Amino acid sequence: MRKISGKFFKKRTGIVFVFSFLGFLFFGFAAQGVDIENPLQYDTFNELILRIVQFLQEVAIVVTALVIVLSGYYFVTSAGDPQKVSQAKKMGLYALIGLVIILIAWGIVELLQEVIGVGN
């Protein structure tokens, strides 16, 4: 294994410093007068987080519906096997419990926003 001397680091550190300084100088001057549009439709961080949470809730509802359909398929194709029937029932029950939790959580958030006064 080759040992790296202090001279090596001094040269490289100087070069990195010079290029960093020039880069900051260039980009600092280049950024002046540049108007960057907001690519998002939201003006505040709270609006952005609220929209992300709403999107995740919508995805969760769709996934819940798909899981309920899948559990129904498992139930129909179980061919009377008690273990498969039980598994399909549990799957459907857990999907419904998840849906209820999602809806209750959404309701609690809406209620809190109304009480605190930060809602839309």
Kinemage of the C-alpha trace (Angstrom):
@kinemage 1
@onewidth
@group {chain A} dominant
@subgroup {mainchain}
@vectorlist {calphas} color= white
{ca met a 1} P 0.000 0.000 0.000
{ca arg a 2} L 1.361 3.393 -0.961
{ca lys a 3} L 1.738 6.036 1.707
{ca ile a 4} L 0.425 9.465 0.784
{ca ser a 5} L 2.554 12.367 1.890
{ca gly a 6} L 1.407 15.692 3.308
{ca lys a 7} L 2.709 17.406 0.180
{ca phe a 8} L 0.129 15.518 -1.869
{ca phe a 9} L -2.712 16.818 0.291
{ca lys a 10} L -1.391 20.381 0.234
{ca lys a 11} L -1.316 20.440 -3.568
{ca arg a 12} L -4.751 18.880 -3.950
{ca thr a 13} L -6.298 21.033 -1.225
{ca gly a 14} L -4.988 24.178 -2.892
{ca ile a 15} L -6.340 23.135 -6.269
{ca val a 16} L -9.744 22.238 -4.806
{ca phe a 17} L -9.868 25.547 -2.930
{ca val a 18} L -9.064 27.575 -6.050
{ca phe a 19} L -11.634 25.825 -8.208
{ca ser a 20} L -14.252 26.025 -5.455
{ca phe a 21} L -13.634 29.744 -5.041
{ca leu a 22} L -13.852 30.338 -8.796
{ca gly a 23} L -16.989 28.219 -9.017
{ca phe a 24} L -18.701 30.126 -6.214
{ca leu a 25} L -17.650 33.396 -7.791
{ca phe a 26} L -18.964 32.385 -11.222
{ca phe a 27} L -22.245 30.937 -9.979
{ca gly a 28} L -22.708 33.812 -7.560
{ca phe a 29} L -22.544 36.347 -10.346
{ca ala a 30} L -24.437 34.166 -12.781
{ca ala a 31} L -27.325 33.720 -10.343
{ca gln a 32} L -27.920 37.446 -9.997
{ca gly a 33} L -30.873 38.587 -12.017
{ca val a 34} L -32.109 35.074 -12.705
{ca asp a 35} L -35.766 34.615 -11.856
{ca ile a 36} L -36.619 31.004 -11.110
{ca glu a 37} L -40.275 30.045 -11.288
{ca asn a 38} L -41.784 27.887 -8.593
{ca pro a 39} L -42.317 24.469 -10.241
{ca leu a 40} L -44.832 23.536 -7.563
{ca gln a 41} L -48.332 24.918 -7.290
{ca tyr a 42} L -47.951 25.598 -3.580
{ca asp a 43} L -46.698 28.735 -1.899
{ca thr a 44} L -46.026 27.383 1.588
{ca phe a 45} L -44.441 24.278 3.016
{ca asn a 46} L -47.683 23.451 4.859
{ca glu a 47} L -49.624 23.404 1.585
{ca leu a 48} L -47.032 21.077 0.072
{ca ile a 49} L -47.149 18.657 3.024
{ca leu a 50} L -50.970 18.718 3.024
{ca arg a 51} L -51.065 17.824 -0.670
{ca ile a 52} L -48.534 15.005 -0.189
{ca val a 53} L -50.622 13.572 2.662
{ca gln a 54} L -53.791 13.831 0.576
{ca phe a 55} L -52.061 12.023 -2.281
{ca leu a 56} L -50.878 9.241 0.045
{ca gln a 57} L -54.410 8.888 1.420
{ca glu a 58} L -55.815 8.572 -2.100
{ca val a 59} L -53.218 5.925 -2.955
{ca ala a 60} L -53.996 4.059 0.278
{ca ile a 61} L -57.708 4.018 -0.537
{ca val a 62} L -57.034 2.598 -4.003
{ca val a 63} L -54.666 -0.026 -2.566
{ca thr a 64} L -57.286 -0.935 0.039
{ca ala a 65} L -59.873 -1.479 -2.684
{ca leu a 66} L -57.446 -3.690 -4.598
{ca val a 67} L -56.681 -5.736 -1.468
{ca ile a 68} L -60.408 -6.239 -0.831
{ca val a 69} L -60.873 -7.451 -4.406
{ca leu a 70} L -57.847 -9.729 -4.024
{ca ser a 71} L -59.194 -11.172 -0.783
{ca gly a 72} L -62.504 -11.841 -2.539
{ca tyr a 73} L -60.619 -13.655 -5.287
{ca tyr a 74} L -58.788 -15.754 -2.697
{ca phe a 75} L -62.092 -16.502 -0.997
{ca val a 76} L -63.731 -17.647 -4.236
{ca thr a 77} L -60.738 -19.738 -5.329
{ca ser a 78} L -60.156 -21.336 -1.918
{ca ala a 79} L -62.150 -24.419 -3.011
{ca gly a 80} L -63.511 -24.892 0.491
{ca asp a 81} L -60.096 -25.183 2.164
{ca pro a 82} L -60.712 -23.803 5.688
{ca gln a 83} L -57.205 -22.354 5.986
{ca lys a 84} L -57.480 -20.441 2.675
{ca val a 85} L -60.987 -19.238 3.530
{ca ser a 86} L -59.729 -17.990 6.892
{ca gln a 87} L -56.764 -16.271 5.240
{ca ala a 88} L -59.040 -14.544 2.713
{ca lys a 89} L -61.407 -13.377 5.470
{ca lys a 90} L -58.511 -12.005 7.517
{ca met a 91} L -57.126 -10.234 4.478
{ca gly a 92} L -60.465 -8.539 3.796
{ca leu a 93} L -60.953 -7.672 7.466
{ca tyr a 94} L -57.489 -6.135 7.767
{ca ala a 95} L -58.038 -4.145 4.579
{ca leu a 96} L -61.297 -2.753 5.974
{ca ile a 97} L -59.641 -1.949 9.303
{ca gly a 98} L -56.891 -0.116 7.407
{ca leu a 99} L -59.490 1.842 5.435
{ca val a 100} L -61.282 2.837 8.641
{ca ile a 101} L -57.983 3.984 10.176
{ca ile a 102} L -57.182 6.052 7.070
{ca leu a 103} L -60.591 7.723 7.119
{ca ile a 104} L -60.521 8.366 10.874
{ca ala a 105} L -57.031 9.862 10.608
{ca trp a 106} L -58.204 12.141 7.807
{ca gly a 107} L -61.206 13.190 9.902
{ca ile a 108} L -59.045 13.907 12.954
{ca val a 109} L -56.671 16.052 10.898
{ca glu a 110} L -59.589 17.996 9.429
{ca leu a 111} L -61.117 18.465 12.893
{ca leu a 112} L -57.835 19.690 14.363
{ca gln a 113} L -57.320 22.111 11.498
{ca glu a 114} L -60.818 23.460 12.047
{ca val a 115} L -60.328 23.861 15.803
{ca ile a 116} L -56.869 25.417 15.510
{ca gly a 117} L -57.912 27.589 12.583
{ca val a 118} L -55.279 26.561 10.057
{ca gly a 119} L -57.623 24.772 7.663
{ca asn a 120} L -58.464 25.987 4.197
